[in-house]
Amino acid sequence: MTSPMAGVAVVNAIVFGVYGNAQKQLGDSAWAHGACGLLAGSVQSLVSSPVELAKTRLQVQGQGSSRAYSGPLDCLRQLLRAEGCRGVFRGLGSTVLRDAPAFGVYFASYEQLVRRGTGGPVHLMAAGGLAGVLSWMVSYPCDVVKSRLQVDGMTGPRRYSGFWDCAVKSYRNEGAGVFTRGLNSTLLRAFPTNAAIFTVVTWVFRAFDPSVEADLHPHPHPHHHHHPAVHFDPELHLSRFAVLMDFHF
């Protein structure tokens, strides 16, 4: 449990750090928020891919004496010993294909939803929830393929040579429905989880530094007559974001 939670903390620190620094350079337009999210999603994949690889393999392994791994660190250690770094980062490409557009859609849609509303707490939570739902709708098919690639070969010879091979074979064998199987339950979890994210951000900021409270609420941008979304200052300590929930849990 410790390793996945530590991975989540690092992932969220990377996401908000990269997003905040990129936003400083690209500005406040809708495309800029999408581009910043896309970049953040790509960079955090370097951490989230091994973390999810271990988590996925632990979930599908047998019980009792048939268990292949004693924990996430043991899983990654065995993969490193048997296959090298390539084994530890198996599924990295599919993780990038999932998370880059997912975070791009998340931040861009959240920004637009906030700008169209009142900026109150309920509206911010609704915007976060809807942004999370949209993000999952875009990324779910890639998540299906990623998960299959990361457990491929555990109980026999490998079936897939790569992302597209897995996608094509899955479609041929199970139809288009394979890419949306389980999506409804995921969306039901995504709304409240993502609705809570910025509430948690506000709470964390207040707990660590009440002086930055004003920066956590929507405020008029000098070049706009609407309310922009919450902006994250990358100069603030990234450890404040460590308690956030992973967007893709």
C-alpha positions, 0 to 999 in steps of 0.5 A: 500500500505504501508504494502506490500511495507514494507514487500517487503523491509524486504523480500529483506533484508532477502534474501540478508542477508541470502544469503550473510552470507551463501555464506561466509560459503559454498563458491563459487561453483555452488551448494553452490550458489543454496544452499544459495538461497534455504536457503534464499528463505526458511527464507524469506517465514516467511515474504512473506507468510503473506504479499502475503496472505493479498495481495491475499485476497484483490485482490479477495474480493468484492467491496464497502459494500461487502469488507471484509477488509479495507487494508492488516493490517486489513486483517491480524488482522481479520485472527489473531483474528479469526484463530490465528497465523495459519490463518496469516501463512496460505499457509506458507508451499506452499510458502516455496515449491515455494520460496526455489527452486525458489531462489535456481535456481535464484542464481545458474543460475545467477552465471553460466550465468555470469561466461560464459559471458563477465561480462559487464552491458548488460550481467549482465542484461541478466543473471538476466533476464534469471535467473528470467525466469528460477526461475518462470518456476520452481516455477509457479505451486506451486504459483498457488496452494499457491494462491488457498490455501490462498483464500480458504474459503473466500466465502464459506466452505473450499475446500482443506485440504492442498497443495497436496489435492489442487494440486490433485483436481485442476488437476482433475477438470481443467487438467494440464493446470491449473498449467501454466495458466498465465505463459506467461504473468508472464515470460514477466514481469519476464525478465525485472524485474529481469534484473533490479535488479542488476542494482538497486543494483549497483545504491544503492551501489554507492549512499550510498558508492562509495568506494564499487563500485569495489566490484559490478563488476565481478572480477577474483576469485583467484581460477578461471579463469572466472568471478564470479557473483556479491557477496553481503557482508552481513556486508554491511547495509541491508537497502541498499537493501530495494528499490529492487523489489520483485523477484516474482512481 
